Amino acid sequence: MVGLLLGRVKMYLLSAAAIVAAFAMAYMKGRRDEDEKHEYEDAEAYRDTRRRIDEATGFSDADSARQFLRDRQSK
């Protein structure tokens, strides 16, 4: 009788552990997917910024660059 009761308790505990493990795996997969999404968005932002930097026109001399910075600061 006691052996039958312990067998059932063990079965219920294993079932509960399997359910908890399934929820934990789903949670970790969701976190990993979210991290991958953020990495992709960061890479896109870097790519766009890098493209704008590469397309920006440079200044031919230091005086025009200083004047640009003064004008930008006064706005």
Secondary structure, 3 states (H helix, E strand, C coil): CHHHHHHHHHHHHHHHHHHHHHHHHHHHHHHHHHHHHHHHHHHHHHHHHHHHHHHCCCCCCHHHHHHHHHHHHHC
